[in-house]
Amino acid sequence: MTTLQSYIAGRWIGQEAAQSLRSAVNGQAVASTHAEAIDFAEALAHARRVGIPALMKLDFQQRAERLKALAKYLAANKEALYAVSAHTGATRADGWIDIEGGAGTLSAYASIGTNELPSGNLVHEGPAFPLGKKGGFAGTHILVPRGGVAVHINAFNFPVWGLLEKFAPSFLAGMPCIGKPATATSYLTEALMKLIVQSGILPEGSLQLVIGGTGDLLDRLEGPDVVTFTGSADTAAKLRVNANLVRQSIPFNAEADSLNCAILAPDVTPDDEEFDLFVKEVAREMTTKAGQKCTAIRRAIVPRQHLDAVAEKLRARLAKTVIGDPSREDVRMGALASRDQQADVAERVATLLQGAELVYGARDGFSPVGDGVSEGAFFAPTLLLSRKPLEHDAAHDIEAFGPVSTLMPYDGIDEALALAARGKGSLVGTLVTRDPAIAAKAIPVAAAWHGRLLVLDREAAAESTGHGSPLPVLKHGGPGRAGGGEELGGLRAVKHYLQRAALQGSPTMLAAVTGEHVRGAALRESEVHPFRRYFEELRIGDSLLTHRRTVGEADIVAFGGISGDYFYMHFDEEAAKASPFGKRIAHGYFVLSAAAGLFVSPSPGPVLANYGLDTLRFVKPVGIGDTIQARLTCKRKIDRNKKDASGQGQGVVAWDVEVTNQLGELVASYDILTLVSKKPETN
């Protein structure tokens, strides 16, 4: 039997066996934890002295590249993880969520880093804003690496995804991580960690693994550190009041189990497609991962008049579910993660039955298939019914973390929403309806108690990712009982691991600190047009003030003819006089086009493409006879370390454009995004 090892301070620790870990499928020993104690002072010192400097040698873009490479490596070696995953009771489909979902999250954060973060290790949360009347004093916000260590404590249900979805944004933010998986399925996380170390992709010290308990780890943390936790609400409540965390105000982010619900809206009838969608969603959430998901539907809230119809359809669907050894192709639901988990679910179901009826369960022919399954941790899909859910609290307070859900009838949508709120805070809720008016009424009310909401109808069904699937680009977490924390959510998650600071100073100083041009800062002008400079040659603040152009009536007429825009403000003299501007004005897009004509350098050069505008505002109208001028300034550079098909390097440059009139008044303001070539490589 294999003894699992922790990966601490660049070496594997663990030779002597301790606690035996058994297969959820047949009860046979799979591995054991190690008996050797972990020196958490050494682990933290390694993260601080080795991990942080190694990560700071890379910038956001380079760390994104490492995430992308690691995602590809894990995807290429996924079968090694699937082989181990089967012992957790997971089917191939369950394993896909965990294993390929984990690699997919790495890939998603690689893209987020590439597309949404700058070069360097500072994020400017602009724009800067003036704090004085003369333009010499301004303020803004910046985000910088915290300079601490992220401790990630995970649940047993997703041993791969659970670690990777926390690691990806913290690594991108420049924080070394110490991951602690739940012991019951830690053998799969250890297999993942061995692949990661084997890949050689991550800088030394950026990720360590703890098998077993956390000992005095939390007591040794410091102010810049961060703790994240996924697991039970009870454990989260204990950890968040750790004296050291409280004393040093160390951020603690919890994502706890919750009594998520699905509501069948009153407009849906048994003849509607949405009715079947509701039944399918509830059944799927009960059986996927054997119901061991923090996002699973625990409460199915249905109109009282449709209660029997929903119950009957759910019974029929659950009865078709083949349960047993997940290595068999015909099996659709595997086992719970351990015999301890099996006993815990059974105990909680017994408590729930004190105020509920059994609609479907073990009595309905529960017989797992496969060799040795009698020693496995299987549990029958169990559907309960609480006929008076407003009077009985158990279904709103007790979560059986397995294939268990409770039906609840309601009278009127307001009562349904009140029942949903009785969960005291949930990760996710689903509303199945055909009526946009019901969605418009219900969702704002439900949102106060939910971290994510799915509105499901026939239009969304074909592409819906489902009630229970957290996505990298959407927030995962919920209020109240659900922990009050946030994970994922695109760039939001990265910002949790960065420190925000307000910054004040002259525009020139703000530009120097942020690496981004701030209006009012010192400019650099030369005889060389900025568009004639290669990416490496451009400096923030390189600027061009163009010649002037007077706008005539012929310009407006010609632009209207070319564009087809004959809006009265441009062509009807009398109507324009009655407008807020009191006269005919030029098209805003003509002003943009004319400005481009003023600042563009037409000959072939390093600027390869213009692929968009940001922050466009038309500030003042331009009338017939007005004269415009443009200032083009290099605002921001992002080196994404990319090359074209011929091997030529490229970078992204954002240009600040100010268009002014003859009085020096700003008439248009925007950023242009361009792709700029690097210098040709010489052999």
C-alpha positions as CSV (number, residue, x, y, z in Angstrom):
1,M,0.0,0.0,0.0
2,T,1.3,3.4,-1.0
3,T,2.2,6.0,1.7
4,L,1.2,9.4,0.5
5,Q,3.7,12.2,0.7
6,S,3.6,15.9,1.4
7,Y,5.6,18.2,-0.8
8,I,7.3,20.7,1.5
9,A,10.3,23.0,0.9
10,G,11.1,21.3,-2.4
11,R,11.1,17.7,-1.2
12,W,8.7,14.9,-0.7
13,I,8.1,14.0,3.0
14,G,6.5,10.7,4.1
15,Q,7.7,7.1,4.5
16,E,5.9,5.8,7.5
17,A,2.3,4.9,7.1
18,A,-0.4,6.4,9.4
19,Q,-4.1,6.5,8.6
20,S,-5.4,4.0,6.0
21,L,-7.5,5.5,3.2
22,R,-9.9,3.1,1.5
23,S,-11.6,2.9,-1.9
24,A,-15.1,4.2,-1.9
25,V,-16.0,1.5,-4.4
26,N,-14.9,-1.7,-2.7
27,G,-13.5,-0.7,0.7
28,Q,-10.0,-1.9,-0.2
29,A,-7.0,0.1,1.1
30,V,-5.8,2.5,-1.5
31,A,-3.1,4.5,0.4
32,S,-2.2,5.8,3.8
33,T,-1.3,9.2,5.1
34,H,2.2,9.6,6.4
35,A,3.1,9.7,10.1
36,E,6.0,12.2,9.8
37,A,5.2,15.6,11.3
38,I,5.4,18.6,8.9
39,D,7.5,21.6,9.9
40,F,5.2,24.4,9.0
41,A,7.7,27.0,9.9
42,E,10.0,25.5,7.2
43,A,7.1,25.4,4.7
44,L,6.3,29.1,5.3
45,A,9.9,30.1,5.2
46,H,10.4,28.3,1.9
47,A,7.4,30.0,0.4
48,R,8.6,33.4,1.6
49,R,12.3,33.1,0.8
50,V,12.2,31.0,-2.3
51,G,8.6,31.1,-3.7
52,I,8.0,34.9,-3.5
53,P,11.3,35.9,-5.2
54,A,10.8,33.3,-7.9
55,L,7.3,34.5,-8.6
56,M,8.4,38.2,-8.6
57,K,11.0,37.4,-11.3
58,L,8.0,36.8,-13.5
59,D,5.3,39.3,-14.4
60,F,1.5,38.8,-14.9
61,Q,2.0,37.8,-18.5
62,Q,4.7,35.3,-17.8
63,R,2.8,33.7,-15.0
64,A,-0.2,33.4,-17.3
65,E,2.1,31.6,-19.8
66,R,3.1,29.1,-17.0
67,L,-0.6,28.4,-16.2
68,K,-1.3,27.8,-19.9
69,A,1.6,25.4,-20.1
70,L,0.6,23.5,-16.9
71,A,-3.0,23.2,-18.2
72,K,-1.7,21.6,-21.4
73,Y,0.6,19.3,-19.4
74,L,-2.2,18.1,-17.1
75,A,-4.6,17.6,-20.0
76,A,-2.0,15.5,-21.8
77,N,-1.6,13.3,-18.6
78,K,-5.2,13.2,-17.5
79,E,-5.6,9.4,-17.8
80,A,-3.2,9.0,-14.8
81,L,-5.6,11.0,-12.7
82,Y,-8.7,9.3,-14.0
83,A,-7.2,5.9,-12.9
84,V,-6.9,7.2,-9.4
85,S,-10.1,9.2,-9.4
86,A,-12.2,5.9,-9.7
87,H,-11.3,5.1,-6.1
88,T,-13.1,8.2,-4.9
89,G,-16.4,6.7,-6.2
90,A,-16.5,9.1,-9.2
91,T,-17.8,8.0,-12.6
92,R,-15.9,9.1,-15.7
93,A,-18.3,12.0,-16.1
94,D,-17.8,13.0,-12.5
95,G,-14.1,12.8,-13.0
96,W,-14.3,15.0,-16.1
97,I,-15.8,17.8,-13.9
98,D,-12.9,17.4,-11.4
99,I,-9.9,16.7,-13.6
100,E,-10.6,18.4,-16.9
101,G,-12.6,21.1,-15.2
102,G,-9.4,21.8,-13.1
103,A,-7.2,22.0,-16.2
104,G,-9.8,24.1,-17.9
105,T,-9.8,26.5,-15.0
106,L,-6.0,26.9,-15.3
107,S,-6.4,27.6,-19.0
108,A,-9.2,30.1,-18.4
109,Y,-7.0,32.0,-15.9
110,A,-4.1,31.9,-18.4
111,S,-6.4,33.7,-20.9
112,I,-7.6,36.1,-18.2
113,G,-4.0,37.0,-17.4
114,T,-3.0,37.4,-21.0
115,N,-6.0,39.5,-22.0
116,E,-6.8,41.5,-18.9
117,L,-3.6,42.1,-17.0
118,P,-0.6,44.3,-17.9
119,S,3.0,43.5,-18.2
120,G,4.8,44.0,-14.9
121,N,3.5,43.3,-11.4
122,L,1.3,46.4,-10.8
123,V,-2.3,46.9,-11.9
124,H,-3.5,50.4,-12.4
125,E,-7.2,50.7,-11.4
126,G,-7.7,53.9,-13.4
127,P,-8.5,56.2,-14.7
128,A,-6.7,58.8,-12.5
129,F,-8.8,61.8,-11.5
130,P,-7.8,65.3,-10.7
131,L,-7.6,66.4,-7.0
132,G,-6.8,70.0,-7.7
133,K,-8.0,72.8,-9.9
134,K,-4.7,73.4,-11.8
135,G,-4.1,69.8,-12.9
136,G,-0.9,69.3,-10.9
137,F,-2.4,66.9,-8.3
138,A,-4.2,63.7,-9.0
139,G,-5.3,60.4,-7.5
140,T,-5.9,56.8,-8.5
141,H,-5.7,53.2,-7.2
142,I,-3.2,50.5,-7.8
143,L,-3.1,46.8,-7.0
144,V,0.2,45.1,-6.1
145,P,1.2,41.6,-5.0
146,R,0.6,41.1,-1.3
147,G,4.0,39.6,-0.6
148,G,2.5,36.8,1.4
149,V,1.5,33.2,1.2
150,A,-1.9,31.7,0.3
151,V,-3.1,28.7,2.3
152,H,-5.8,26.8,0.5
153,I,-7.8,24.3,2.5
154,N,-10.1,22.1,0.4
155,A,-13.0,19.7,0.7
156,F,-13.0,16.0,-0.3
157,N,-15.4,16.1,-3.2
158,F,-13.2,17.7,-5.9
159,P,-9.5,16.8,-5.1
160,V,-8.2,18.2,-8.4
161,W,-10.4,21.1,-9.3
162,G,-10.6,22.2,-5.7
163,L,-6.8,22.8,-5.6
164,L,-6.4,24.2,-9.1
165,E,-9.3,26.7,-9.0
166,K,-7.8,28.4,-5.9
167,F,-4.2,28.0,-7.1
168,A,-4.7,29.6,-10.5
169,P,-5.7,33.2,-9.4
170,S,-3.3,33.2,-6.5
171,F,-0.4,32.1,-8.7
172,L,-1.3,34.7,-11.3
173,A,-1.3,37.3,-8.5
174,G,2.2,36.3,-7.5
175,M,1.4,34.4,-4.2
176,P,3.0,31.1,-3.4
177,C,0.5,28.6,-2.2
178,I,0.3,25.8,0.4
179,G,-2.5,23.4,-0.5
180,K,-4.2,21.2,2.0
181,P,-6.7,18.7,0.6
182,A,-9.3,16.8,2.6
183,T,-7.7,13.6,3.9
184,A,-10.3,11.2,2.6
185,T,-9.5,11.7,-1.1
186,S,-6.0,13.2,-0.7
187,Y,-4.5,10.4,-2.7
188,L,-5.9,12.0,-5.9
189,T,-4.5,15.4,-5.0
190,E,-1.1,13.8,-4.3
191,A,-1.2,12.2,-7.8
192,L,-2.0,15.7,-9.2
193,M,0.9,17.3,-7.3
194,K,3.3,14.6,-8.5
195,L,2.4,15.5,-12.1
196,I,2.8,19.2,-11.4
197,V,6.3,18.7,-9.9
198,Q,7.2,16.3,-12.7
199,S,6.3,18.9,-15.3
200,G,8.9,21.4,-14.0
201,I,6.7,24.3,-15.1
202,L,6.2,26.1,-11.9
203,P,8.9,28.1,-10.1
204,E,10.3,26.4,-7.0
205,G,8.4,27.3,-3.9
206,S,5.2,28.4,-5.7
207,L,3.1,25.4,-4.6
208,Q,3.5,23.0,-1.6
209,L,1.2,20.2,-0.6
210,V,0.1,19.1,2.9
211,I,-1.2,15.6,3.5
212,G,-2.9,15.3,6.8
213,G,-3.6,18.0,9.3
214,T,-2.6,21.7,9.3
215,G,-1.0,21.6,12.8
216,D,0.1,25.1,13.8
217,L,0.1,26.4,10.2
218,L,-2.6,29.0,10.8
219,D,-0.9,30.2,14.0
220,R,2.2,31.0,12.0
221,L,0.7,33.1,9.3
222,E,1.4,36.8,9.0
223,G,-0.6,39.9,7.9
224,P,0.1,39.7,4.1
225,D,-1.0,36.0,4.0
226,V,-4.4,34.8,2.9
227,V,-6.5,31.7,3.9
228,T,-9.2,30.2,1.7
229,F,-11.4,27.3,2.8
230,T,-14.0,25.0,1.2
231,G,-15.9,22.7,3.3
232,S,-18.6,22.6,6.0
233,A,-20.2,25.7,7.5
234,D,-19.3,24.4,11.0
235,T,-15.6,24.0,10.2
236,A,-15.5,27.4,8.5
237,A,-17.0,29.0,11.6
238,K,-14.2,27.5,13.7
239,L,-11.4,28.4,11.4
240,R,-12.4,32.0,10.9
241,V,-12.0,32.8,14.6
242,N,-8.5,31.4,14.8
243,A,-6.8,33.9,17.2
244,N,-3.9,34.6,15.0
245,L,-6.1,35.2,11.9
246,V,-8.2,37.6,13.9
247,R,-5.3,39.4,15.6
248,Q,-3.5,40.1,12.4
249,S,-6.6,40.7,10.2
250,I,-5.5,37.9,7.9
251,P,-8.1,37.6,5.1
252,F,-10.2,34.4,5.4
253,N,-12.4,33.4,2.4
254,A,-14.9,30.6,3.0
255,E,-17.0,28.7,0.5
256,A,-19.2,26.5,2.6
257,D,-21.9,23.9,1.9
258,S,-25.4,25.4,1.4
259,L,-29.0,24.3,1.0
260,N,-29.3,25.4,-2.6
261,C,-32.7,25.4,-4.2
262,A,-34.5,25.1,-7.5
263,I,-37.9,26.8,-8.0
264,L,-40.4,25.6,-10.5
265,A,-42.3,28.8,-11.3
266,P,-46.1,28.9,-11.1
267,D,-46.5,29.6,-14.9
268,V,-45.0,26.2,-15.8
269,T,-47.4,23.3,-16.3
270,P,-46.7,19.5,-16.7
271,D,-47.2,19.9,-20.5
272,D,-44.4,22.5,-20.8
273,E,-40.9,21.6,-21.8
274,E,-39.7,23.6,-18.8
275,F,-41.4,21.1,-16.5
276,D,-39.2,18.3,-17.8
277,L,-36.2,20.6,-17.6
278,F,-36.8,21.1,-13.9
279,V,-37.1,17.4,-13.2
280,K,-34.0,16.6,-15.2
281,E,-32.0,19.3,-13.4
282,V,-33.0,18.1,-9.9
283,A,-32.3,14.5,-10.8
284,R,-28.9,15.4,-12.3
285,E,-27.9,17.4,-9.3
286,M,-28.9,14.5,-7.0
287,T,-26.8,11.9,-8.9
288,T,-23.8,13.7,-10.3
289,K,-20.8,13.0,-8.0
290,A,-23.4,11.1,-5.9
291,G,-24.8,14.5,-4.8
292,Q,-21.5,15.5,-3.2
293,K,-21.4,19.0,-4.6
294,C,-21.6,22.2,-2.6
295,T,-23.8,23.5,-5.4
296,A,-26.2,20.5,-5.5
297,I,-30.0,21.1,-5.3
298,R,-31.1,20.2,-1.8
299,R,-34.5,21.8,-1.9
300,A,-36.9,21.5,-4.9
301,I,-39.6,24.1,-4.5
302,V,-42.7,23.5,-6.6
303,P,-46.3,24.8,-7.0
304,R,-48.6,22.8,-4.7
305,Q,-50.8,21.8,-7.6
306,H,-47.9,20.2,-9.4
307,L,-46.3,18.4,-6.4
308,D,-47.6,14.9,-7.3
309,A,-46.6,15.3,-10.9
310,V,-43.1,16.4,-10.1
311,A,-42.7,13.6,-7.5
312,E,-43.8,11.0,-10.0
313,K,-41.5,12.1,-12.7
314,L,-38.5,12.3,-10.4
315,R,-39.3,8.8,-9.1
316,A,-39.3,7.5,-12.6
317,R,-36.1,9.2,-13.5
318,L,-34.2,8.2,-10.4
319,A,-35.4,4.6,-10.9
320,K,-33.5,4.4,-14.2
321,T,-30.2,5.5,-12.6
322,V,-27.7,2.6,-12.6
323,I,-25.6,2.8,-9.4
324,G,-22.4,0.9,-8.7
325,D,-18.7,0.5,-9.7
326,P,-17.9,3.6,-11.7
327,S,-15.5,1.7,-13.9
328,R,-18.5,0.0,-15.6
329,E,-19.8,1.8,-18.6
330,D,-23.5,1.3,-17.6
331,V,-23.1,3.0,-14.2
332,R,-24.3,6.6,-14.0
333,M,-23.9,7.2,-10.2
334,G,-20.9,6.0,-8.1
335,A,-20.3,6.0,-4.4
336,L,-19.9,8.5,-1.7
337,A,-16.2,9.4,-0.9
338,S,-15.9,7.2,2.2
339,R,-17.8,4.9,4.6
340,D,-17.6,7.8,7.1
341,Q,-19.4,10.0,4.6
342,Q,-22.0,7.3,4.0
343,A,-22.7,7.1,7.7
344,D,-23.0,10.9,8.0
345,V,-25.5,11.1,5.2
346,A,-27.6,8.3,6.6
347,E,-27.7,10.0,10.0
348,R,-28.8,13.3,8.5
349,V,-31.4,11.7,6.3
350,A,-32.8,10.0,9.5
351,T,-33.1,13.4,11.1
352,L,-34.7,14.9,8.0
353,L,-37.3,12.1,8.0
354,Q,-38.6,13.2,11.4
355,G,-40.3,16.0,9.6
356,A,-40.6,14.7,6.0
357,E,-41.9,11.7,4.0
358,L,-39.8,9.4,1.9
359,V,-40.8,9.6,-1.8
360,Y,-37.9,7.5,-3.2
361,G,-35.0,5.8,-1.6
362,A,-33.3,2.5,-0.7
363,R,-36.6,0.7,-0.3
364,D,-37.2,1.1,-4.1
365,G,-34.8,-1.6,-5.3
366,F,-31.4,-0.1,-4.4
367,S,-28.8,-2.6,-5.5
368,P,-25.4,-1.3,-6.6
369,V,-23.7,-3.3,-9.4
370,G,-20.1,-4.5,-9.6
371,D,-17.6,-6.6,-7.8
372,G,-17.0,-5.9,-4.1
373,V,-19.5,-3.1,-4.0
374,S,-21.0,-4.5,-0.8
375,E,-18.0,-2.9,1.0
376,G,-18.3,0.3,-0.8
377,A,-19.8,3.7,0.3
378,F,-22.9,3.6,-1.9
379,F,-26.0,5.5,-0.9
380,A,-29.4,5.3,-2.7
381,P,-30.7,8.5,-4.4
382,T,-33.2,9.8,-1.7
383,L,-36.1,12.1,-2.5
384,L,-37.9,13.5,0.5
385,L,-41.1,15.5,0.8
386,S,-41.8,18.2,3.4
387,R,-45.5,19.0,3.1
388,K,-45.3,22.0,5.5
389,P,-41.9,23.6,4.7
390,L,-42.8,26.9,6.4
391,E,-43.4,25.0,9.7
392,H,-40.5,22.6,9.7
393,D,-36.9,23.9,9.8
394,A,-34.9,20.7,9.3
395,A,-34.9,20.8,5.5
396,H,-33.7,24.4,5.6
397,D,-31.0,23.8,8.2
398,I,-29.6,20.2,7.7
399,E,-27.7,19.3,4.6
400,A,-27.2,15.6,3.8
401,F,-24.1,15.8,1.6
402,G,-25.1,13.1,-0.8
403,P,-27.8,12.2,-3.4
404,V,-30.5,13.7,-1.3
405,S,-33.1,16.4,-2.1
406,T,-36.4,17.5,-0.5
407,L,-39.5,18.5,-2.3
408,M,-41.4,21.5,-0.9
409,P,-44.8,22.8,-2.1
410,Y,-45.7,26.5,-2.2
411,D,-48.6,28.7,-2.9
412,G,-47.6,31.8,-4.9
413,I,-44.2,33.0,-6.0
414,D,-43.7,35.2,-2.9
415,E,-44.0,32.1,-0.7
416,A,-41.5,30.3,-3.0
417,L,-39.0,33.1,-2.5
418,A,-39.6,33.0,1.2
419,L,-38.8,29.3,1.3
420,A,-35.6,29.9,-0.7
421,A,-34.5,32.5,1.8
422,R,-35.0,30.0,4.6
423,G,-31.7,28.5,3.5
424,K,-30.0,31.5,5.1
425,G,-27.6,32.0,2.2
426,S,-26.8,29.7,-0.7
427,L,-24.2,29.3,-3.4
428,V,-26.7,28.9,-6.2
429,G,-30.4,28.9,-7.0
430,T,-32.3,28.0,-10.1
431,L,-35.6,29.5,-11.3
432,V,-37.4,27.5,-14.1
433,T,-39.9,29.7,-15.9
434,R,-41.3,30.7,-19.3
435,D,-42.4,34.1,-18.1
436,P,-39.8,37.0,-18.2
437,A,-42.1,39.0,-15.8
438,I,-41.8,36.3,-13.2
439,A,-38.0,36.2,-13.6
440,A,-37.8,40.0,-13.4
441,K,-39.8,39.9,-10.1
442,A,-38.1,36.9,-8.5
443,I,-34.4,37.2,-9.3
444,P,-33.8,40.6,-7.5
445,V,-35.4,39.2,-4.4
446,A,-33.6,35.8,-4.6
447,A,-30.2,37.5,-5.3
448,A,-30.0,38.9,-1.8
449,W,-29.6,35.3,-0.5
450,H,-27.7,33.7,-3.4
451,G,-24.2,33.9,-4.9
452,R,-25.3,32.8,-8.4
453,L,-28.7,32.4,-10.0
454,L,-29.7,30.4,-13.1
455,V,-32.9,31.3,-15.0
456,L,-33.7,28.1,-17.0
457,D,-36.1,27.9,-19.9
458,R,-36.2,26.1,-23.3
459,E,-34.2,28.8,-25.0
460,A,-31.3,28.5,-22.5
461,A,-31.5,24.7,-22.1
462,A,-29.5,23.7,-25.2
463,E,-26.4,25.6,-24.0
464,S,-26.9,25.8,-20.3
465,T,-24.0,24.6,-18.2
466,G,-26.4,23.6,-15.5
467,H,-27.4,24.6,-12.0
468,G,-24.3,23.0,-10.3
469,S,-21.4,24.0,-12.4
470,P,-19.2,26.9,-11.2
471,L,-17.5,28.7,-14.1
472,P,-14.2,30.5,-14.1
473,V,-15.7,33.7,-15.4
474,L,-18.5,33.8,-12.8
475,K,-18.4,34.4,-9.1
476,H,-18.5,31.2,-7.0
477,G,-19.6,31.8,-3.4
478,G,-22.6,32.9,-1.4
479,P,-23.8,35.0,1.5
480,G,-24.6,33.8,5.0
481,R,-24.5,30.0,5.6
482,A,-22.6,29.6,2.2
483,G,-19.6,31.3,3.8
484,G,-19.8,34.9,2.7
485,G,-16.8,34.5,0.4
486,E,-16.0,34.7,-3.3
487,E,-14.0,32.6,-5.6
488,L,-13.5,32.6,-9.4
489,G,-15.4,35.4,-11.2
490,G,-12.7,36.1,-13.7
491,L,-10.3,38.9,-12.7
492,R,-12.2,39.4,-9.4
493,A,-10.5,36.3,-8.0
494,V,-7.0,37.6,-8.9
495,K,-7.7,40.8,-7.1
496,H,-8.5,39.0,-3.9
497,Y,-4.8,38.1,-3.8
498,L,-3.5,41.6,-4.5
499,Q,-3.3,44.6,-2.2
500,R,-5.2,47.7,-3.2
501,A,-3.7,51.1,-2.4
502,A,-4.8,54.6,-3.1
503,L,-2.1,56.7,-4.8
504,Q,-1.8,60.5,-4.9
505,G,0.7,62.8,-6.6
506,S,1.4,64.8,-9.7
507,P,0.3,63.2,-13.0
508,T,4.0,62.7,-13.9
509,M,4.6,60.7,-10.7
510,L,1.4,58.7,-11.1
511,A,2.5,57.8,-14.6
512,A,5.9,56.8,-13.4
513,V,4.5,54.5,-10.7
514,T,1.7,53.0,-12.7
515,G,3.6,52.5,-15.9
516,E,0.6,54.1,-17.7
517,H,0.2,57.6,-19.1
518,V,-1.9,59.9,-16.9
519,R,-3.2,63.1,-18.6
520,G,-1.3,66.1,-17.3
521,A,1.9,64.1,-17.0
522,A,5.1,65.2,-18.8
523,L,5.2,64.2,-22.5
524,R,8.0,63.3,-24.8
525,E,7.8,64.7,-28.3
526,S,10.3,64.2,-31.1
527,E,10.6,64.4,-34.9
528,V,10.1,60.6,-35.1
529,H,6.4,59.8,-35.4
530,P,5.3,57.3,-32.6
531,F,3.9,55.0,-35.2
532,R,7.4,54.7,-36.6
533,R,8.8,53.2,-33.4
534,Y,9.1,49.5,-32.7
535,F,7.5,48.1,-29.5
536,E,10.7,48.1,-27.6
537,E,11.5,51.7,-28.6
538,L,8.2,53.2,-27.5
539,R,8.1,54.7,-24.0
540,I,5.1,55.7,-22.0
541,G,4.5,59.4,-22.7
542,D,5.8,59.4,-26.2
543,S,3.4,61.9,-27.9
544,L,2.5,63.6,-31.1
545,L,0.5,66.8,-31.4
546,T,-1.0,66.9,-34.9
547,H,-1.7,69.7,-37.4
548,R,-5.2,71.2,-37.4
549,R,-8.2,70.7,-39.6
550,T,-11.2,72.9,-40.1
551,V,-14.5,71.1,-40.5
552,G,-16.7,72.3,-43.4
553,E,-20.2,71.6,-44.5
554,A,-18.8,69.6,-47.4
555,D,-17.2,67.2,-44.8
556,I,-20.6,66.6,-43.2
557,V,-22.4,66.0,-46.5
558,A,-19.7,63.7,-47.7
559,F,-19.6,61.7,-44.5
560,G,-23.4,61.4,-44.5
561,G,-23.4,60.1,-48.0
562,I,-20.7,57.5,-47.3
563,S,-22.1,56.3,-44.0
564,G,-25.8,56.7,-44.8
565,D,-26.3,58.7,-41.5
566,Y,-28.6,61.5,-42.3
567,F,-29.7,62.3,-38.8
568,Y,-31.4,65.7,-38.6
569,M,-28.8,67.1,-36.3
570,H,-26.3,67.0,-39.2
571,F,-28.5,68.1,-42.1
572,D,-31.7,69.9,-41.0
573,E,-30.8,73.5,-40.2
574,E,-34.1,74.5,-38.6
575,A,-34.5,71.3,-36.5
576,A,-30.9,71.6,-35.4
577,K,-31.5,75.2,-34.2
578,A,-34.1,73.8,-31.9
579,S,-31.8,71.2,-30.5
580,P,-29.7,71.6,-27.3
581,F,-26.7,72.5,-29.5
582,G,-28.6,75.3,-31.4
583,K,-26.9,74.5,-34.7
584,R,-25.9,71.7,-37.1
585,I,-23.0,69.6,-35.9
586,A,-20.6,67.1,-37.4
587,H,-21.1,63.4,-36.9
588,G,-19.2,62.1,-33.9
589,Y,-17.7,59.3,-36.0
590,F,-16.6,61.8,-38.6
591,V,-14.6,63.5,-35.8
592,L,-13.0,60.1,-35.0
593,S,-12.2,59.5,-38.7
594,A,-10.8,63.0,-39.1
595,A,-8.7,62.6,-36.0
596,A,-7.2,59.4,-37.4
597,G,-6.4,61.3,-40.6
598,L,-4.5,63.8,-38.5
599,F,-2.4,61.4,-36.5
600,V,-1.9,58.2,-38.6
601,S,1.5,57.7,-40.3
602,P,0.4,56.1,-43.6
603,S,3.5,54.3,-44.7
604,P,4.2,50.6,-43.7
605,G,5.8,50.5,-40.3
606,P,5.8,48.8,-36.9
607,V,2.1,49.4,-36.2
608,L,0.4,46.4,-37.7
609,A,-3.3,46.7,-36.8
610,N,-5.9,48.7,-34.9
611,Y,-8.2,46.3,-33.2
612,G,-10.5,48.6,-31.2
613,L,-11.4,51.6,-29.1
614,D,-11.9,51.9,-25.4
615,T,-13.4,54.7,-23.2
616,L,-14.8,56.6,-26.2
617,R,-16.6,59.8,-25.2
618,F,-17.9,62.7,-27.3
619,V,-17.4,65.6,-24.9
620,K,-18.4,68.7,-26.9
621,P,-20.1,69.0,-30.4
622,V,-18.0,70.1,-33.4
623,G,-19.8,72.5,-35.6
624,I,-19.3,73.8,-39.2
625,G,-16.2,76.1,-39.1
626,D,-14.7,74.5,-36.0
627,T,-11.1,73.5,-36.1
628,I,-9.9,70.3,-34.5
629,Q,-6.5,69.0,-33.5
630,A,-5.4,65.6,-32.0
631,R,-2.8,64.6,-29.5
632,L,-1.7,60.9,-29.6
633,T,0.2,59.6,-26.6
634,C,1.6,56.2,-25.8
635,K,-0.5,55.2,-22.8
636,R,0.2,51.6,-22.0
637,K,2.3,48.7,-23.3
638,I,1.6,45.0,-22.8
639,D,4.1,42.4,-23.8
640,R,2.3,39.2,-24.3
641,N,5.4,37.4,-25.5
642,K,3.7,36.4,-28.7
643,K,5.0,36.0,-32.2
644,D,3.3,35.9,-35.6
645,A,3.5,33.0,-38.0
646,S,6.8,34.1,-39.3
647,G,8.3,34.4,-35.8
648,Q,8.2,38.2,-35.6
649,G,7.5,39.4,-32.0
650,Q,4.6,41.6,-31.2
651,G,3.2,43.6,-28.4
652,V,0.0,45.6,-27.6
653,V,0.1,49.3,-27.3
654,A,-2.8,51.5,-26.0
655,W,-2.7,55.1,-27.2
656,D,-4.5,58.0,-25.4
657,V,-6.2,60.3,-27.9
658,E,-7.4,63.8,-27.1
659,V,-9.3,65.7,-29.8
660,T,-9.6,69.4,-29.1
661,N,-11.2,72.4,-30.9
662,Q,-9.8,75.9,-31.7
663,L,-10.5,77.0,-28.1
664,G,-8.4,74.1,-26.7
665,E,-11.6,72.4,-25.4
666,L,-11.8,68.6,-25.4
667,V,-14.3,67.4,-27.9
668,A,-13.5,63.7,-28.0
669,S,-11.5,61.3,-25.9
670,Y,-10.6,57.6,-26.3
671,D,-8.0,54.9,-26.3
672,I,-6.9,53.1,-29.4
673,L,-5.6,49.6,-29.1
674,T,-2.9,48.6,-31.6
675,L,-0.7,45.6,-32.4
676,V,2.9,46.8,-32.7
677,S,5.9,44.8,-34.1
678,K,9.0,44.3,-32.2
679,K,12.4,44.8,-33.8
680,P,13.3,42.1,-36.3
681,E,15.6,39.5,-34.8
682,T,19.1,39.4,-36.2
683,N,21.0,36.1,-36.5
